[in-house]
Amino acid sequence: MKYLIAFLVVMVFIFIGEWVSTFSKAYIPSIFITAILFIIGFWTILPKDIAVQASFGDEFIAIIVPVLLVHLGTMMGSVAKFQY
């Protein structure tokens, strides 16, 4: 369960960065907002190894493989749609 919460925190920070970038029409880069959120999080409540906790363990692989398969199928469907 610990890896899921760490993964969720990382994804929420990335989502907020993307949302701010989209809202500002990319005037403020998403990676800048994400980095600021991580810095504030490290200074306050986040553990220093949250990125390690959220990535590339057996648990992470079990979560991300179905997501990648769905993404691959979606991309193949959209490419096939635009070829004709």
N, CA, C and O atoms as a Maestro MAE file, in Angstrom:
{
 s_m_m2io_version
 :::
 2.0.0
}

f_m_ct {
 s_m_title
 :::
 protein
 m_atom[336] {
  # First column is atom index #
  i_m_mmod_type
  r_m_x_coord
  r_m_y_coord
  r_m_z_coord
  i_m_residue_number
  s_m_chain_name
  s_m_pdb_residue_name
  s_m_pdb_atom_name
  i_m_atomic_number
  :::
  1 25 0.818 -1.191 0.000 1 A "MET " " N  " 7
  2 3 0.000 0.000 0.000 1 A "MET " " CA " 6
  3 2 0.865 1.260 0.000 1 A "MET " " C  " 6
  4 15 0.473 2.295 -0.537 1 A "MET " " O  " 8
  5 25 2.036 1.157 0.605 2 A "LYS " " N  " 7
  6 3 2.931 2.303 0.690 2 A "LYS " " CA " 6
  7 2 3.367 2.773 -0.706 2 A "LYS " " C  " 6
  8 15 3.461 3.975 -0.954 2 A "LYS " " O  " 8
  9 25 3.631 1.831 -1.610 3 A "TYR " " N  " 7
  10 3 4.048 2.192 -2.958 3 A "TYR " " CA " 6
  11 2 2.916 2.851 -3.736 3 A "TYR " " C  " 6
  12 15 3.168 3.722 -4.568 3 A "TYR " " O  " 8
  13 25 1.673 2.449 -3.479 4 A "LEU " " N  " 7
  14 3 0.545 3.078 -4.168 4 A "LEU " " CA " 6
  15 2 0.373 4.534 -3.752 4 A "LEU " " C  " 6
  16 15 0.091 5.389 -4.591 4 A "LEU " " O  " 8
  17 25 0.538 4.819 -2.481 5 A "ILE " " N  " 7
  18 3 0.421 6.198 -2.022 5 A "ILE " " CA " 6
  19 2 1.562 7.037 -2.578 5 A "ILE " " C  " 6
  20 15 1.343 8.174 -2.995 5 A "ILE " " O  " 8
  21 25 2.769 6.499 -2.592 6 A "ALA " " N  " 7
  22 3 3.904 7.225 -3.160 6 A "ALA " " CA " 6
  23 2 3.685 7.481 -4.650 6 A "ALA " " C  " 6
  24 15 3.955 8.581 -5.133 6 A "ALA " " O  " 8
  25 25 3.200 6.481 -5.380 7 A "PHE " " N  " 7
  26 3 2.908 6.631 -6.806 7 A "PHE " " CA " 6
  27 2 1.811 7.676 -7.013 7 A "PHE " " C  " 6
  28 15 1.897 8.493 -7.930 7 A "PHE " " O  " 8
  29 25 0.796 7.652 -6.175 8 A "LEU " " N  " 7
  30 3 -0.297 8.616 -6.277 8 A "LEU " " CA " 6
  31 2 0.207 10.040 -6.055 8 A "LEU " " C  " 6
  32 15 -0.185 10.953 -6.782 8 A "LEU " " O  " 8
  33 25 1.062 10.237 -5.069 9 A "VAL " " N  " 7
  34 3 1.599 11.568 -4.791 9 A "VAL " " CA " 6
  35 2 2.402 12.075 -5.989 9 A "VAL " " C  " 6
  36 15 2.248 13.229 -6.391 9 A "VAL " " O  " 8
  37 25 3.246 11.235 -6.557 10 A "VAL " " N  " 7
  38 3 4.041 11.639 -7.718 10 A "VAL " " CA " 6
  39 2 3.133 11.986 -8.892 10 A "VAL " " C  " 6
  40 15 3.353 12.997 -9.560 10 A "VAL " " O  " 8
  41 25 2.121 11.171 -9.155 11 A "MET " " N  " 7
  42 3 1.215 11.427 -10.273 11 A "MET " " CA " 6
  43 2 0.365 12.683 -10.049 11 A "MET " " C  " 6
  44 15 0.078 13.411 -10.999 11 A "MET " " O  " 8
  45 25 -0.034 12.938 -8.815 12 A "VAL " " N  " 7
  46 3 -0.809 14.152 -8.518 12 A "VAL " " CA " 6
  47 2 0.053 15.387 -8.755 12 A "VAL " " C  " 6
  48 15 -0.430 16.377 -9.303 12 A "VAL " " O  " 8
  49 25 1.317 15.344 -8.353 13 A "PHE " " N  " 7
  50 3 2.208 16.480 -8.595 13 A "PHE " " CA " 6
  51 2 2.391 16.712 -10.097 13 A "PHE " " C  " 6
  52 15 2.376 17.854 -10.555 13 A "PHE " " O  " 8
  53 25 2.561 15.641 -10.854 14 A "ILE " " N  " 7
  54 3 2.703 15.782 -12.303 14 A "ILE " " CA " 6
  55 2 1.411 16.308 -12.915 14 A "ILE " " C  " 6
  56 15 1.450 17.145 -13.817 14 A "ILE " " O  " 8
  57 25 0.263 15.826 -12.434 15 A "PHE " " N  " 7
  58 3 -1.024 16.307 -12.938 15 A "PHE " " CA " 6
  59 2 -1.203 17.801 -12.673 15 A "PHE " " C  " 6
  60 15 -1.649 18.539 -13.551 15 A "PHE " " O  " 8
  61 25 -0.857 18.244 -11.474 16 A "ILE " " N  " 7
  62 3 -0.993 19.662 -11.151 16 A "ILE " " CA " 6
  63 2 -0.081 20.493 -12.051 16 A "ILE " " C  " 6
  64 15 -0.484 21.552 -12.532 16 A "ILE " " O  " 8
  65 25 1.132 20.025 -12.280 17 A "GLY " " N  " 7
  66 3 2.042 20.725 -13.181 17 A "GLY " " CA " 6
  67 2 1.492 20.819 -14.591 17 A "GLY " " C  " 6
  68 15 1.574 21.874 -15.220 17 A "GLY " " O  " 8
  69 25 0.930 19.725 -15.094 18 A "GLU " " N  " 7
  70 3 0.339 19.739 -16.440 18 A "GLU " " CA " 6
  71 2 -0.880 20.645 -16.499 18 A "GLU " " C  " 6
  72 15 -1.089 21.343 -17.491 18 A "GLU " " O  " 8
  73 25 -1.683 20.639 -15.446 19 A "TRP " " N  " 7
  74 3 -2.882 21.473 -15.428 19 A "TRP " " CA " 6
  75 2 -2.513 22.956 -15.450 19 A "TRP " " C  " 6
  76 15 -3.107 23.736 -16.194 19 A "TRP " " O  " 8
  77 25 -1.533 23.341 -14.636 20 A "VAL " " N  " 7
  78 3 -1.103 24.739 -14.612 20 A "VAL " " CA " 6
  79 2 -0.520 25.131 -15.970 20 A "VAL " " C  " 6
  80 15 -0.776 26.230 -16.460 20 A "VAL " " O  " 8
  81 25 0.261 24.239 -16.576 21 A "SER " " N  " 7
  82 3 0.835 24.527 -17.884 21 A "SER " " CA " 6
  83 2 -0.246 24.695 -18.939 21 A "SER " " C  " 6
  84 15 -0.165 25.598 -19.771 21 A "SER " " O  " 8
  85 25 -1.252 23.838 -18.913 22 A "THR " " N  " 7
  86 3 -2.350 23.950 -19.867 22 A "THR " " CA " 6
  87 2 -3.161 25.210 -19.619 22 A "THR " " C  " 6
  88 15 -3.545 25.898 -20.564 22 A "THR " " O  " 8
  89 25 -3.420 25.514 -18.373 23 A "PHE " " N  " 7
  90 3 -4.201 26.692 -18.027 23 A "PHE " " CA " 6
  91 2 -3.485 27.980 -18.443 23 A "PHE " " C  " 6
  92 15 -4.126 28.938 -18.875 23 A "PHE " " O  " 8
  93 25 -2.149 27.999 -18.312 24 A "SER " " N  " 7
  94 3 -1.384 29.190 -18.676 24 A "SER " " CA " 6
  95 2 -0.944 29.170 -20.135 24 A "SER " " C  " 6
  96 15 -0.162 30.019 -20.562 24 A "SER " " O  " 8
  97 25 -1.447 28.202 -20.901 25 A "LYS " " N  " 7
  98 3 -1.076 28.039 -22.313 25 A "LYS " " CA " 6
  99 2 0.439 27.890 -22.467 25 A "LYS " " C  " 6
  100 15 1.044 28.479 -23.363 25 A "LYS " " O  " 8
  101 25 1.031 27.106 -21.594 26 A "ALA " " N  " 7
  102 3 2.453 26.750 -21.569 26 A "ALA " " CA " 6
  103 2 3.365 27.941 -21.291 26 A "ALA " " C  " 6
  104 15 4.566 27.873 -21.556 26 A "ALA " " O  " 8
  105 25 2.818 29.016 -20.768 27 A "TYR " " N  " 7
  106 3 3.659 30.135 -20.344 27 A "TYR " " CA " 6
  107 2 4.476 29.738 -19.115 27 A "TYR " " C  " 6
  108 15 5.622 30.159 -18.955 27 A "TYR " " O  " 8
  109 25 3.871 28.925 -18.253 28 A "ILE " " N  " 7
  110 3 4.561 28.356 -17.097 28 A "ILE " " CA " 6
  111 2 4.764 26.871 -17.390 28 A "ILE " " C  " 6
  112 15 3.785 26.140 -17.534 28 A "ILE " " O  " 8
  113 25 6.008 26.410 -17.480 29 A "PRO " " N  " 7
  114 3 6.256 25.005 -17.833 29 A "PRO " " CA " 6
  115 2 5.778 24.042 -16.743 29 A "PRO " " C  " 6
  116 15 5.856 24.335 -15.550 29 A "PRO " " O  " 8
  117 25 5.285 22.898 -17.186 30 A "SER " " N  " 7
  118 3 4.774 21.906 -16.236 30 A "SER " " CA " 6
  119 2 5.876 21.342 -15.351 30 A "SER " " C  " 6
  120 15 5.648 21.083 -14.170 30 A "SER " " O  " 8
  121 25 7.054 21.152 -15.901 31 A "ILE " " N  " 7
  122 3 8.147 20.586 -15.107 31 A "ILE " " CA " 6
  123 2 8.575 21.557 -14.011 31 A "ILE " " C  " 6
  124 15 9.015 21.123 -12.946 31 A "ILE " " O  " 8
  125 25 8.454 22.858 -14.252 32 A "PHE " " N  " 7
  126 3 8.780 23.859 -13.235 32 A "PHE " " CA " 6
  127 2 7.819 23.747 -12.061 32 A "PHE " " C  " 6
  128 15 8.252 23.731 -10.908 32 A "PHE " " O  " 8
  129 25 6.527 23.670 -12.336 33 A "ILE " " N  " 7
  130 3 5.519 23.552 -11.276 33 A "ILE " " CA " 6
  131 2 5.713 22.245 -10.516 33 A "ILE " " C  " 6
  132 15 5.633 22.222 -9.288 33 A "ILE " " O  " 8
  133 25 5.969 21.154 -11.243 34 A "THR " " N  " 7
  134 3 6.185 19.863 -10.597 34 A "THR " " CA " 6
  135 2 7.403 19.913 -9.685 34 A "THR " " C  " 6
  136 15 7.366 19.395 -8.568 34 A "THR " " O  " 8
  137 25 8.476 20.531 -10.154 35 A "ALA " " N  " 7
  138 3 9.690 20.645 -9.336 35 A "ALA " " CA " 6
  139 2 9.437 21.491 -8.084 35 A "ALA " " C  " 6
  140 15 9.910 21.152 -7.000 35 A "ALA " " O  " 8
  141 25 8.698 22.581 -8.231 36 A "ILE " " N  " 7
  142 3 8.372 23.426 -7.072 36 A "ILE " " CA " 6
  143 2 7.548 22.639 -6.057 36 A "ILE " " C  " 6
  144 15 7.780 22.739 -4.852 36 A "ILE " " O  " 8
  145 25 6.581 21.853 -6.548 37 A "LEU " " N  " 7
  146 3 5.775 21.042 -5.625 37 A "LEU " " CA " 6
  147 2 6.627 20.021 -4.891 37 A "LEU " " C  " 6
  148 15 6.435 19.801 -3.695 37 A "LEU " " O  " 8
  149 25 7.569 19.390 -5.593 38 A "PHE " " N  " 7
  150 3 8.449 18.433 -4.924 38 A "PHE " " CA " 6
  151 2 9.351 19.124 -3.911 38 A "PHE " " C  " 6
  152 15 9.573 18.591 -2.824 38 A "PHE " " O  " 8
  153 25 9.867 20.280 -4.238 39 A "ILE " " N  " 7
  154 3 10.729 20.996 -3.288 39 A "ILE " " CA " 6
  155 2 9.946 21.352 -2.024 39 A "ILE " " C  " 6
  156 15 10.418 21.136 -0.908 39 A "ILE " " O  " 8
  157 25 8.751 21.897 -2.211 40 A "ILE " " N  " 7
  158 3 7.926 22.236 -1.046 40 A "ILE " " CA " 6
  159 2 7.579 20.968 -0.256 40 A "ILE " " C  " 6
  160 15 7.591 20.975 0.974 40 A "ILE " " O  " 8
  161 25 7.273 19.892 -0.966 41 A "GLY " " N  " 7
  162 3 6.961 18.632 -0.294 41 A "GLY " " CA " 6
  163 2 8.138 18.070 0.486 41 A "GLY " " C  " 6
  164 15 7.965 17.572 1.598 41 A "GLY " " O  " 8
  165 25 9.339 18.144 -0.090 42 A "PHE " " N  " 7
  166 3 10.523 17.652 0.611 42 A "PHE " " CA " 6
  167 2 10.828 18.498 1.834 42 A "PHE " " C  " 6
  168 15 11.304 17.977 2.843 42 A "PHE " " O  " 8
  169 25 10.563 19.786 1.761 43 A "TRP " " N  " 7
  170 3 10.799 20.663 2.899 43 A "TRP " " CA " 6
  171 2 9.786 20.447 4.010 43 A "TRP " " C  " 6
  172 15 10.067 20.745 5.171 43 A "TRP " " O  " 8
  173 25 8.611 19.934 3.668 44 A "THR " " N  " 7
  174 3 7.550 19.827 4.670 44 A "THR " " CA " 6
  175 2 7.260 18.383 5.051 44 A "THR " " C  " 6
  176 15 7.743 17.919 6.083 44 A "THR " " O  " 8
  177 25 6.482 17.655 4.243 45 A "ILE " " N  " 7
  178 3 5.949 16.369 4.702 45 A "ILE " " CA " 6
  179 2 6.400 15.145 3.915 45 A "ILE " " C  " 6
  180 15 6.277 14.027 4.415 45 A "ILE " " O  " 8
  181 25 6.917 15.316 2.705 46 A "LEU " " N  " 7
  182 3 7.264 14.154 1.891 46 A "LEU " " CA " 6
  183 2 8.573 13.520 2.349 46 A "LEU " " C  " 6
  184 15 9.499 14.225 2.749 46 A "LEU " " O  " 8
  185 25 8.652 12.190 2.293 47 A "PRO " " N  " 7
  186 3 9.945 11.563 2.568 47 A "PRO " " CA " 6
  187 2 10.921 11.841 1.424 47 A "PRO " " C  " 6
  188 15 10.501 12.050 0.286 47 A "PRO " " O  " 8
  189 25 12.196 11.845 1.718 48 A "LYS " " N  " 7
  190 3 13.206 12.181 0.711 48 A "LYS " " CA " 6
  191 2 13.295 11.142 -0.407 48 A "LYS " " C  " 6
  192 15 13.785 11.449 -1.493 48 A "LYS " " O  " 8
  193 25 12.836 9.944 -0.160 49 A "ASP " " N  " 7
  194 3 12.949 8.882 -1.168 49 A "ASP " " CA " 6
  195 2 11.593 8.506 -1.778 49 A "ASP " " C  " 6
  196 15 11.369 7.342 -2.110 49 A "ASP " " O  " 8
  197 25 10.701 9.465 -1.926 50 A "ILE " " N  " 7
  198 3 9.374 9.150 -2.452 50 A "ILE " " CA " 6
  199 2 9.441 8.680 -3.900 50 A "ILE " " C  " 6
  200 15 8.665 7.813 -4.301 50 A "ILE " " O  " 8
  201 25 10.359 9.240 -4.694 51 A "ALA " " N  " 7
  202 3 10.481 8.809 -6.081 51 A "ALA " " CA " 6
  203 2 10.970 7.364 -6.161 51 A "ALA " " C  " 6
  204 15 10.545 6.607 -7.033 51 A "ALA " " O  " 8
  205 25 11.849 6.992 -5.265 52 A "VAL " " N  " 7
  206 3 12.331 5.605 -5.226 52 A "VAL " " CA " 6
  207 2 11.219 4.673 -4.761 52 A "VAL " " C  " 6
  208 15 11.072 3.567 -5.282 52 A "VAL " " O  " 8
  209 25 10.443 5.114 -3.791 53 A "GLN " " N  " 7
  210 3 9.334 4.299 -3.302 53 A "GLN " " CA " 6
  211 2 8.268 4.087 -4.376 53 A "GLN " " C  " 6
  212 15 7.585 3.062 -4.380 53 A "GLN " " O  " 8
  213 25 8.124 5.050 -5.281 54 A "ALA " " N  " 7
  214 3 7.059 4.987 -6.279 54 A "ALA " " CA " 6
  215 2 7.474 4.309 -7.570 54 A "ALA " " C  " 6
  216 15 6.658 4.213 -8.487 54 A "ALA " " O  " 8
  217 25 8.704 3.836 -7.684 55 A "SER " " N  " 7
  218 3 9.129 3.394 -9.007 55 A "SER " " CA " 6
  219 2 9.842 2.056 -9.027 55 A "SER " " C  " 6
  220 15 10.568 1.689 -8.103 55 A "SER " " O  " 8
  221 25 9.612 1.363 -10.090 56 A "PHE " " N  " 7
  222 3 10.357 0.227 -10.596 56 A "PHE " " CA " 6
  223 2 10.538 -0.958 -9.668 56 A "PHE " " C  " 6
  224 15 11.451 -1.757 -9.874 56 A "PHE " " O  " 8
  225 25 9.718 -1.094 -8.676 57 A "GLY " " N  " 7
  226 3 9.694 -2.331 -7.909 57 A "GLY " " CA " 6
  227 2 8.714 -3.295 -8.564 57 A "GLY " " C  " 6
  228 15 8.092 -2.967 -9.575 57 A "GLY " " O  " 8
  229 25 8.580 -4.464 -7.993 58 A "ASP " " N  " 7
  230 3 7.622 -5.426 -8.534 58 A "ASP " " CA " 6
  231 2 6.196 -4.886 -8.473 58 A "ASP " " C  " 6
  232 15 5.376 -5.151 -9.352 58 A "ASP " " O  " 8
  233 25 5.922 -4.130 -7.423 59 A "GLU " " N  " 7
  234 3 4.588 -3.560 -7.284 59 A "GLU " " CA " 6
  235 2 4.319 -2.528 -8.381 59 A "GLU " " C  " 6
  236 15 3.228 -2.489 -8.950 59 A "GLU " " O  " 8
  237 25 5.317 -1.695 -8.673 60 A "PHE " " N  " 7
  238 3 5.176 -0.684 -9.709 60 A "PHE " " CA " 6
  239 2 4.947 -1.335 -11.073 60 A "PHE " " C  " 6
  240 15 4.109 -0.883 -11.854 60 A "PHE " " O  " 8
  241 25 5.678 -2.369 -11.341 61 A "ILE " " N  " 7
  242 3 5.533 -3.067 -12.616 61 A "ILE " " CA " 6
  243 2 4.140 -3.662 -12.731 61 A "ILE " " C  " 6
  244 15 3.539 -3.626 -13.805 61 A "ILE " " O  " 8
  245 25 3.618 -4.209 -11.639 62 A "ALA " " N  " 7
  246 3 2.267 -4.781 -11.667 62 A "ALA " " CA " 6
  247 2 1.217 -3.712 -11.939 62 A "ALA " " C  " 6
  248 15 0.181 -4.011 -12.533 62 A "ALA " " O  " 8
  249 25 1.458 -2.475 -11.521 63 A "ILE " " N  " 7
  250 3 0.509 -1.390 -11.766 63 A "ILE " " CA " 6
  251 2 0.643 -0.854 -13.186 63 A "ILE " " C  " 6
  252 15 -0.369 -0.620 -13.848 63 A "ILE " " O  " 8
  253 25 1.857 -0.656 -13.663 64 A "ILE " " N  " 7
  254 3 2.080 0.105 -14.880 64 A "ILE " " CA " 6
  255 2 1.941 -0.723 -16.159 64 A "ILE " " C  " 6
  256 15 1.650 -0.153 -17.210 64 A "ILE " " O  " 8
  257 25 2.135 -2.024 -16.112 65 A "VAL " " N  " 7
  258 3 2.021 -2.833 -17.329 65 A "VAL " " CA " 6
  259 2 0.616 -2.748 -17.933 65 A "VAL " " C  " 6
  260 15 0.511 -2.531 -19.140 65 A "VAL " " O  " 8
  261 25 -0.461 -2.904 -17.171 66 A "PRO " " N  " 7
  262 3 -1.782 -2.736 -17.799 66 A "PRO " " CA " 6
  263 2 -2.011 -1.320 -18.338 66 A "PRO " " C  " 6
  264 15 -2.660 -1.147 -19.370 66 A "PRO " " O  " 8
  265 25 -1.484 -0.313 -17.648 67 A "VAL " " N  " 7
  266 3 -1.630 1.067 -18.134 67 A "VAL " " CA " 6
  267 2 -0.913 1.226 -19.473 67 A "VAL " " C  " 6
  268 15 -1.456 1.840 -20.391 67 A "VAL " " O  " 8
  269 25 0.285 0.689 -19.595 68 A "LEU " " N  " 7
  270 3 1.024 0.779 -20.850 68 A "LEU " " CA " 6
  271 2 0.340 0.009 -21.972 68 A "LEU " " C  " 6
  272 15 0.356 0.449 -23.122 68 A "LEU " " O  " 8
  273 25 -0.255 -1.126 -21.655 69 A "LEU " " N  " 7
  274 3 -0.957 -1.900 -22.688 69 A "LEU " " CA " 6
  275 2 -2.182 -1.147 -23.202 69 A "LEU " " C  " 6
  276 15 -2.447 -1.138 -24.404 69 A "LEU " " O  " 8
  277 25 -2.917 -0.527 -22.309 70 A "VAL " " N  " 7
  278 3 -4.073 0.264 -22.736 70 A "VAL " " CA " 6
  279 2 -3.607 1.457 -23.570 70 A "VAL " " C  " 6
  280 15 -4.225 1.780 -24.584 70 A "VAL " " O  " 8
  281 25 -2.538 2.105 -23.159 71 A "HIS " " N  " 7
  282 3 -2.007 3.238 -23.907 71 A "HIS " " CA " 6
  283 2 -1.551 2.797 -25.304 71 A "HIS " " C  " 6
  284 15 -1.815 3.484 -26.291 71 A "HIS " " O  " 8
  285 25 -0.880 1.670 -25.381 72 A "LEU " " N  " 7
  286 3 -0.430 1.155 -26.677 72 A "LEU " " CA " 6
  287 2 -1.611 0.881 -27.587 72 A "LEU " " C  " 6
  288 15 -1.580 1.244 -28.763 72 A "LEU " " O  " 8
  289 25 -2.651 0.248 -27.064 73 A "GLY " " N  " 7
  290 3 -3.840 -0.019 -27.864 73 A "GLY " " CA " 6
  291 2 -4.527 1.256 -28.316 73 A "GLY " " C  " 6
  292 15 -5.015 1.331 -29.444 73 A "GLY " " O  " 8
  293 25 -4.571 2.252 -27.457 74 A "THR " " N  " 7
  294 3 -5.172 3.531 -27.816 74 A "THR " " CA " 6
  295 2 -4.378 4.216 -28.919 74 A "THR " " C  " 6
  296 15 -4.958 4.762 -29.857 74 A "THR " " O  " 8
  297 25 -3.061 4.188 -28.809 75 A "MET " " N  " 7
  298 3 -2.223 4.819 -29.827 75 A "MET " " CA " 6
  299 2 -2.350 4.093 -31.167 75 A "MET " " C  " 6
  300 15 -2.382 4.739 -32.214 75 A "MET " " O  " 8
  301 25 -2.422 2.788 -31.147 76 A "MET " " N  " 7
  302 3 -2.572 2.037 -32.395 76 A "MET " " CA " 6
  303 2 -3.914 2.344 -33.042 76 A "MET " " C  " 6
  304 15 -4.009 2.457 -34.264 76 A "MET " " O  " 8
  305 25 -4.945 2.476 -32.228 77 A "GLY " " N  " 7
  306 3 -6.260 2.804 -32.752 77 A "GLY " " CA " 6
  307 2 -6.308 4.197 -33.350 77 A "GLY " " C  " 6
  308 15 -6.953 4.404 -34.378 77 A "GLY " " O  " 8
  309 25 -5.635 5.159 -32.726 78 A "SER " " N  " 7
  310 3 -5.668 6.520 -33.248 78 A "SER " " CA " 6
  311 2 -4.807 6.641 -34.506 78 A "SER " " C  " 6
  312 15 -5.141 7.425 -35.395 78 A "SER " " O  " 8
  313 25 -3.721 5.895 -34.605 79 A "VAL " " N  " 7
  314 3 -2.887 5.929 -35.818 79 A "VAL " " CA " 6
  315 2 -3.644 5.298 -36.972 79 A "VAL " " C  " 6
  316 15 -3.618 5.818 -38.088 79 A "VAL " " O  " 8
  317 25 -4.317 4.186 -36.718 80 A "ALA " " N  " 7
  318 3 -5.083 3.526 -37.781 80 A "ALA " " CA " 6
  319 2 -6.220 4.417 -38.263 80 A "ALA " " C  " 6
  320 15 -6.551 4.403 -39.448 80 A "ALA " " O  " 8
  321 25 -6.812 5.177 -37.382 81 A "LYS " " N  " 7
  322 3 -7.922 6.060 -37.751 81 A "LYS " " CA " 6
  323 2 -7.459 7.169 -38.687 81 A "LYS " " C  " 6
  324 15 -8.188 7.546 -39.605 81 A "LYS " " O  " 8
  325 25 -6.253 7.700 -38.466 82 A "PHE " " N  " 7
  326 3 -5.783 8.820 -39.269 82 A "PHE " " CA " 6
  327 2 -5.078 8.388 -40.552 82 A "PHE " " C  " 6
  328 15 -4.782 9.238 -41.391 82 A "PHE " " O  " 8
  329 25 -4.803 7.115 -40.731 83 A "GLN " " N  " 7
  330 3 -4.133 6.668 -41.958 83 A "GLN " " CA " 6
  331 2 -5.084 6.598 -43.127 83 A "GLN " " C  " 6
  332 15 -4.643 6.683 -44.273 83 A "GLN " " O  " 8
  333 25 -6.348 6.449 -42.890 84 A "TYR " " N  " 7
  334 3 -7.285 6.270 -44.014 84 A "TYR " " CA " 6
  335 2 -8.018 7.511 -44.346 84 A "TYR " " C  " 6
  336 15 -8.837 7.517 -45.264 84 A "TYR " " O  " 8
  :::
 }
 m_bond[335] {
  # First column is bond index #
  i_m_from
  i_m_to
  i_m_order
  :::
  1 1 2 1
  2 2 3 1
  3 3 4 2
  4 3 5 1
  5 5 6 1
  6 6 7 1
  7 7 8 2
  8 7 9 1
  9 9 10 1
  10 10 11 1
  11 11 12 2
  12 11 13 1
  13 13 14 1
  14 14 15 1
  15 15 16 2
  16 15 17 1
  17 17 18 1
  18 18 19 1
  19 19 20 2
  20 19 21 1
  21 21 22 1
  22 22 23 1
  23 23 24 2
  24 23 25 1
  25 25 26 1
  26 26 27 1
  27 27 28 2
  28 27 29 1
  29 29 30 1
  30 30 31 1
  31 31 32 2
  32 31 33 1
  33 33 34 1
  34 34 35 1
  35 35 36 2
  36 35 37 1
  37 37 38 1
  38 38 39 1
  39 39 40 2
  40 39 41 1
  41 41 42 1
  42 42 43 1
  43 43 44 2
  44 43 45 1
  45 45 46 1
  46 46 47 1
  47 47 48 2
  48 47 49 1
  49 49 50 1
  50 50 51 1
  51 51 52 2
  52 51 53 1
  53 53 54 1
  54 54 55 1
  55 55 56 2
  56 55 57 1
  57 57 58 1
  58 58 59 1
  59 59 60 2
  60 59 61 1
  61 61 62 1
  62 62 63 1
  63 63 64 2
  64 63 65 1
  65 65 66 1
  66 66 67 1
  67 67 68 2
  68 67 69 1
  69 69 70 1
  70 70 71 1
  71 71 72 2
  72 71 73 1
  73 73 74 1
  74 74 75 1
  75 75 76 2
  76 75 77 1
  77 77 78 1
  78 78 79 1
  79 79 80 2
  80 79 81 1
  81 81 82 1
  82 82 83 1
  83 83 84 2
  84 83 85 1
  85 85 86 1
  86 86 87 1
  87 87 88 2
  88 87 89 1
  89 89 90 1
  90 90 91 1
  91 91 92 2
  92 91 93 1
  93 93 94 1
  94 94 95 1
  95 95 96 2
  96 95 97 1
  97 97 98 1
  98 98 99 1
  99 99 100 2
  100 99 101 1
  101 101 102 1
  102 102 103 1
  103 103 104 2
  104 103 105 1
  105 105 106 1
  106 106 107 1
  107 107 108 2
  108 107 109 1
  109 109 110 1
  110 110 111 1
  111 111 112 2
  112 111 113 1
  113 113 114 1
  114 114 115 1
  115 115 116 2
  116 115 117 1
  117 117 118 1
  118 118 119 1
  119 119 120 2
  120 119 121 1
  121 121 122 1
  122 122 123 1
  123 123 124 2
  124 123 125 1
  125 125 126 1
  126 126 127 1
  127 127 128 2
  128 127 129 1
  129 129 130 1
  130 130 131 1
  131 131 132 2
  132 131 133 1
  133 133 134 1
  134 134 135 1
  135 135 136 2
  136 135 137 1
  137 137 138 1
  138 138 139 1
  139 139 140 2
  140 139 141 1
  141 141 142 1
  142 142 143 1
  143 143 144 2
  144 143 145 1
  145 145 146 1
  146 146 147 1
  147 147 148 2
  148 147 149 1
  149 149 150 1
  150 150 151 1
  151 151 152 2
  152 151 153 1
  153 153 154 1
  154 154 155 1
  155 155 156 2
  156 155 157 1
  157 157 158 1
  158 158 159 1
  159 159 160 2
  160 159 161 1
  161 161 162 1
  162 162 163 1
  163 163 164 2
  164 163 165 1
  165 165 166 1
  166 166 167 1
  167 167 168 2
  168 167 169 1
  169 169 170 1
  170 170 171 1
  171 171 172 2
  172 171 173 1
  173 173 174 1
  174 174 175 1
  175 175 176 2
  176 175 177 1
  177 177 178 1
  178 178 179 1
  179 179 180 2
  180 179 181 1
  181 181 182 1
  182 182 183 1
  183 183 184 2
  184 183 185 1
  185 185 186 1
  186 186 187 1
  187 187 188 2
  188 187 189 1
  189 189 190 1
  190 190 191 1
  191 191 192 2
  192 191 193 1
  193 193 194 1
  194 194 195 1
  195 195 196 2
  196 195 197 1
  197 197 198 1
  198 198 199 1
  199 199 200 2
  200 199 201 1
  201 201 202 1
  202 202 203 1
  203 203 204 2
  204 203 205 1
  205 205 206 1
  206 206 207 1
  207 207 208 2
  208 207 209 1
  209 209 210 1
  210 210 211 1
  211 211 212 2
  212 211 213 1
  213 213 214 1
  214 214 215 1
  215 215 216 2
  216 215 217 1
  217 217 218 1
  218 218 219 1
  219 219 220 2
  220 219 221 1
  221 221 222 1
  222 222 223 1
  223 223 224 2
  224 223 225 1
  225 225 226 1
  226 226 227 1
  227 227 228 2
  228 227 229 1
  229 229 230 1
  230 230 231 1
  231 231 232 2
  232 231 233 1
  233 233 234 1
  234 234 235 1
  235 235 236 2
  236 235 237 1
  237 237 238 1
  238 238 239 1
  239 239 240 2
  240 239 241 1
  241 241 242 1
  242 242 243 1
  243 243 244 2
  244 243 245 1
  245 245 246 1
  246 246 247 1
  247 247 248 2
  248 247 249 1
  249 249 250 1
  250 250 251 1
  251 251 252 2
  252 251 253 1
  253 253 254 1
  254 254 255 1
  255 255 256 2
  256 255 257 1
  257 257 258 1
  258 258 259 1
  259 259 260 2
  260 259 261 1
  261 261 262 1
  262 262 263 1
  263 263 264 2
  264 263 265 1
  265 265 266 1
  266 266 267 1
  267 267 268 2
  268 267 269 1
  269 269 270 1
  270 270 271 1
  271 271 272 2
  272 271 273 1
  273 273 274 1
  274 274 275 1
  275 275 276 2
  276 275 277 1
  277 277 278 1
  278 278 279 1
  279 279 280 2
  280 279 281 1
  281 281 282 1
  282 282 283 1
  283 283 284 2
  284 283 285 1
  285 285 286 1
  286 286 287 1
  287 287 288 2
  288 287 289 1
  289 289 290 1
  290 290 291 1
  291 291 292 2
  292 291 293 1
  293 293 294 1
  294 294 295 1
  295 295 296 2
  296 295 297 1
  297 297 298 1
  298 298 299 1
  299 299 300 2
  300 299 301 1
  301 301 302 1
  302 302 303 1
  303 303 304 2
  304 303 305 1
  305 305 306 1
  306 306 307 1
  307 307 308 2
  308 307 309 1
  309 309 310 1
  310 310 311 1
  311 311 312 2
  312 311 313 1
  313 313 314 1
  314 314 315 1
  315 315 316 2
  316 315 317 1
  317 317 318 1
  318 318 319 1
  319 319 320 2
  320 319 321 1
  321 321 322 1
  322 322 323 1
  323 323 324 2
  324 323 325 1
  325 325 326 1
  326 326 327 1
  327 327 328 2
  328 327 329 1
  329 329 330 1
  330 330 331 1
  331 331 332 2
  332 331 333 1
  333 333 334 1
  334 334 335 1
  335 335 336 2
  :::
 }
}
